[in-house]
Amino acid sequence: MQTMRCFAYSFAKSFNLEKLATFLKIHYQITKFDGAVHICELSNSSKSEAGDVFLFPYGAMVTWGLSEKEEAKLCKELTTCLNERLGAIDDDLYSYGYGDKPSMKDDHITLPDHDILSKLACSFALAQSVKLGGFEQTIQNIFEKTKYLPERMANRGNIHLSRLAIRKLMGRIFVDRTSINLHLELLDAPNFFWANTELEPLHRMITDYIEQKQRMATLNQRLAVLQELLDMLATELNNQHSTTLEWIIIILIALEVVLMMGKEFLHLF
């Protein structure tokens, strides 16, 4: 049985859809679906069938039957349509073929037919997987950069960072955390399946294989940990502010005492 290459890639926060459609119409044959754009790669003598590419507005791409060289060329072209590149890029590589019964095992997808909608149904799940992988990498990067903070707080009772450094750290964590929260709805069942319910089992087959529900639960737990970290940093910032105010009050009282003693001393003479 012949196997072909399926590649899922998330490399942008989002695509500029207007710019993307204008560019693609000039260079490729495209079809718009609810929540995706399809590029049909014209077949050549070295391919048994045309390759297919699906682009999703949240910066993910899934290709079917393309070579690495063709994928790299397309990615380079699409960079002109990006709103913003991702800091954490994620990709997955699979193989696929056709059979009587759809299945997914050992990173091999068996499609029930050559229908483009079957590939699209699977592509929604594959795109969600790499998008989720990007979120996971972002959170892991935050943990790597901040894992020393709870240890330092436990050992020393404070963080020993300047107020400016704490504010910058809080800002970075808040931006990443908010970005993930705003895009979590992308991991729900796409609206496409409201009108194509017969294809939803293919989407569910992929989401079960990539353990999307379990990964989502873990992601939400880590987001909760990040919120606790933000709360800890906010508390430390307030403590530093309170300490600063206390020292200001102490210094002012000391100055007032010195001035009063100075006046008493002058009156003696």
N, C-alpha and C positions, 0 to 999 in steps of 0.2 A: 504493500500500500504506500502510495506516494505521500510524503509529508512536506509541508511548506512552512515558511517562517511567519510568525505573528509577533508583532512588537508593539508594546504599549509604553508611552513616554509622556511624562509630565514635566514641562520645562518653562511654564509661564504662569503667572497669577491669573491672567485672562488674555484673550485675543481681542483686538480691535475688530469687531465683526464686520463693520462697514468696509474698513480697509482690506480685511481678509477676503471678503466676497468679491470686491473689485479686482484684487490681485489674482484670485483663483480663476475668475471667469476669462481672464486674458490667456492664461497658461494651461488651464485644465478644463475638462468636462466635469461639472459639479451638479449635485442634487442637494437641495435643502430638506432636512427632516426636522421634526420637533426636537430641538435640543442638540442637533448635530449637523455637520456639513459633510457630504460624501464626495470624495474625489475618485473618479474612475481612471486608473492608470491603463492606458491602451496597451494591449498585449503585443508581444513581439515574438519572433521565431524561437527565442530561448525559453519562453514561458508557455505552459499548458493552458493558462487562463489569465485574464486580466487581474492585476493587483488592485486592491482597494485600500483607501485611506479614509478614516473618519476623524474629524476634528471637532472638538468640544469647546464651548465658549470659555470654560474655566482653565484653558491652557494645556489640555491633554490631547494626545494623538494616538491612534491605534492603526497599525498597518497590517495588511494581509497579503502575503505573497510577494513582498518587495525584497530586494537584496539590501544588504547593509549600505552599499554605495548609494542606492536610490533613496534610502531613508535619510542618510546624512545630507544628501543634496536637498531633499524636501525640507528638512529641519533648518538648513541654512537659509533657504528662501523664506521660510515662515518667520524668521527672526525679525524681519522688517515689519511684521504685523503685530508684534507683541506690545501689550501695554506696559508690562514690567516682567523681567525675568525672575524666576524663583531663586531664592538663596539655596534651597535644598531641592535638587533635581532627583527624580526617581524614575526607574524604568524596569520593565519586566519583559523577558523573552520566552516565547512559547513556540510550539510547533502545532500544526493542525492538518487535518485530513477530513475525509468524508466517510460516513458509514450509515447503517440502517437506524442506529439508535444514538442520539446525542449523549456525549459523556465528556468528562475531563479527568484525566489521570496522569500522574507523573509529568505535569506541565504540557500535556498533549490534549488538544481540543478536537473532539470528533463532532463535526457538524452533520445534521441530518439531511441537508440539501445544499444546493448552490445559491439559494435565494439570498439576495443582498441584505434583506431584513433580518435574516438569521445571524449574519455577521454583525449587523448593527446591534442586535439585542445582546450579543456577547460583548461587543465593544463598549457598551455603556458600563458593564461591570468591570471590564479590564481597565477602562479609563478611571473609574472610581477607585480602583485598587492602587494605581500609581499616584493618584491625588492623595489618597489616604497615606500612602508611603511617604509622600513629601511632608505631610503634617507630622508624621511620626519622627522623621529626621529633624524637623524644626524643633520639636520638643526635646529630642535627645540632645541636640546641640545646646539648648538652654540648660539642660541638666548638667552637661559636661562643664559648662562655663560657670555654673553656680553651685556645684555640689559641695564646695568647700565652705559655703556660708553657714549651713546648719551645724556643721562640725565646729566651726569657729565660734558660733553663738553658744554651743553647748560647752565648749572648753573655756572660753574667756568671758562669756556673759554679754558680749557685744560683737559687732561685726568689724569695727575698726576701718571703716571706709568713710571718706569725706561725704558731706551731704550732697555735693554735686555728683559724685560717683554713684551714690545710692539712687539719686533721681534719674540719672542716665540708665542705670540698670533696671529700675522700675519701668521706665519708658519703653525700653527694649522688650522686656517681658510682656508688658501690657499690649504693645503693638502686635507681637507674634500671637499672643493668646487671643486677642480680639479678631485678628485675621482668620485664625482657625475657626473660632466660633461663628463668624459670619459666613463661612463656607461649608459648615457641617451639613447644611441642607442639601448640598450637592451629592451627598452620599445616600440620600433617600431614593426610593424607587422613582425613576424618571417619569415625567408626564407622558412620554411616548407610549408607555404601556397601558394607559387608560384607553387608548384607541386600538391597541394591538395586544390584547390580553392573551392571545394564543402564543405569543412569543415570550411572555414573562417567565415560563419555566426555564428557558435558555439563560436568561439573566440570573435567575435564582440558582441555577446549576453552577455558574461561575462564582457568584457571591458566596455560596456555601464552600466551594473549593478554596477560595482565598481567605476564608474565615473572617468575612467582613464584620459580622456582628460582634465576634469576640474582640477583634482589633478596635472596633468602635468603643466597646466597653472599656478597654485598656486606655484608649485615647482620652475618654472622658475622666477616668481616674487620674490620669496624669495632668489633665487640665485643672482638676481639683487641687492637686499638689501644687501646681503653679500659683493658684489663687492663695493657697496657704503661704507660699513663699512671698508673694506680693504683700500679704497682710503682715508678715514678719518684717519685711523691709520698711513698710509704712510705720510700724511700731518703733523700729530702730530710729527712723528719721524723726519721729515725734519725740523720742527720748533725747536725741541729740539736740533738738530744738529746745526742749525743756531745760536741758543741762546748760545750754548757752544762755537762756534767759536767767537761770539761777546765778550764773557767774556774773552776768551784767548787773543783777540786783545786788549781789555781794560787793562788787566793785563800787557801785553807786553809794551803798551804805558806808563802805570804807572811806570813800572820798568825802562824804558828808561828815563822818567822824573826824577826819583829818582837818577839814575846814573849821569845824566847831572848836577843836583843840587849838587850832591856829588863832582863832578869834580870842579864846580865853587867854592864850599865852600873850597876845598883844595887849590885852586889857591890863595884865599884870605890870606892864611897863608903861 
